[in-house]
Every structure is written in structure tokens, then in C-alpha cells.
Amino acid sequence: MIELKGPHRLDHIDYYVREISAGVFMLSNDGERIEEVGRSDSNVHEAIIKACGVQRGVDTKYSYFWVGLAPNAKVAFREHCKLWHRYMYMKGIETHPTPPDGDSRIGCPVSECEWNHANGLSSDDG
């Protein structure tokens, strides 16, 4: 399991995310309510910046983030699934995370996940 740290203010991302690593993140406007979850299979710092729409001198889409580094893309994917089921599925966001490129046989770790069934996978795959 990946330990998510935060909430951190987005303008402090360079302090809290120094490594180039796979990982997962959650984004928020107020530092309390989760508005979006995501992952990167290679550079979570870059993925957070992109998801927030950061541009010099322009307000961003989100002000706070949580981040957890992963040892590899597979671990990041499986943790992304858990976050999606916990925060996004309940909001009616129907797009389940997809596995990293080249790893289409990795199942979602949530045993009752319909995505596993639709893709012929189980939570024990991978």
C-alpha cells in the first residue's frame, strides 16, 4: 500500500515531490474534499502539474494535492484503482483507471469491481 502525504499546497509541489517516480495523487480545491484522483507510471510531479493546468501567472484548477510514490507502474495502477473506487466512483465518474501500457492483464484490486469482470480479469491477476 502506498502512503499518501498531504494535503499540500500546490505552490509547494517542488518541495514535496522531488523525485521522478511513478505514483498516485489526489487533488482538491479546499484541502478537504477530493475532486480528482490520478497517477503517473513514470513522473507523478509532472502528472500533478498537468492535471492542475498549471501555467505561469494563471490560477490553477486545484490548490491542494496529496501524493504517494510507487516503486513501479503496476503498483501505481493498483493504488489508483483503490482511490478511484473510494472517491470517484461514488461521484458517478464512470471511467475506471486503465493499466499501464503493455500490462493489460493486471486486474483491479477491488474484488467486486465490474471493470475486472468486463475485461476477463480478477483482483488476484498480476
N, C-alpha and C positions, 0 to 999 in steps of 0.2 A: 504494500500500500504506500502511496506517495503522500508525504506530509505537505499540505498546502499551508503557506505562510501568508499572512495578511490580515486585514486589508492594509494595503499600502497606497499612498497617493501616487497617481500615475506619473507626476513630475519627478518622482524619486526612483523610477524604474532602473536607471543606470546604477544606482546604489544596491538595489535588492536583487537584480538579475544581472550578474557579471559574467556568468559562464555562457558559452554557446552550447546548448544542450537541448535534447528532447524534453518535453514537459507538457503540463496542463495548466490552464488558468481559468479564473472566473473574473467577470467584470461587473462593476456596479457604478451607479450614479451617486449613491449616497454612502457607500461603505457598509451597507447592511443588507439590502435586497439584491440578490443575484439577478442580473439582467441577461448575461450571456456566459456560456462556457465554451472552451475551445482547447486546442492542443497544437503542438508542433512536433513533427517527427525528427526535427533537426535543430531548430533555433527558436525557442519559446519567447525570447526577448523580442525578436523581430515579429513573431506572430501576434504578440500583445499590441505592439505599436500599430501594426496593420489593422487589427480588429477595432482599435480605438479611433482609427482615422486620424492619427497624429500628423499634423503639419505645422511647420514653424509659424507662430503667431496666430494660430486658429484654435478656437476651443475644440476640445475632443468630444467624442461621443460618450465616453465614460471618464470618471475621475478617480476610481479606485480599482485595484486588482489584488487578487490572491494568486500565488504561483507555487507550483511544485515541480521540481526537476525529476526527470525519469532517466534510468540507465540506458533505455533504448526505445525505439518507436512502438514496439509491441506493448510494453508496459504503459507508455503514454496513451495508446489507443484504449486499452482496457480501463484505465482510470478515467479517461474522457467519457467512456460509456457510463460508468457509475455516476459521474457528475451530471451527465445528460438526463439519466433516469431520475435523479434526485431533484434537479432544478428545472429542466426544460420540458420534459415530458408532461409534467403537471401543468405547464402553461399552455399546452396544446401545440407545442412546436414539434412537428412530426418527423423531421429529418434526423434519423439516427446517425451517429458518427460512423464513418466508413474506415475500414482497416488501412494500415499503411500500404503504399504501393508494393505489389509483389507478395502480399501476405493475405490473400483473400480467404484463407481457411481459418483465420483467427475468429473465434466466437466472442460475443459479448459476455462478460462475466455475470450478468444479471440473469439468473436461471429462468425466469418467466418471460424473458424478452421475446417479443413477436418477431423481431428482426432476425434472431437466430433461426427460428422456425422457417421464415420466408427464404432464408439463404442456405438451408440444409445444414446448419451448424448447431453446436451445443455450447453451453457455458464452459465445458471442460476442454474444448478444442484449443489447440495451440499450446 
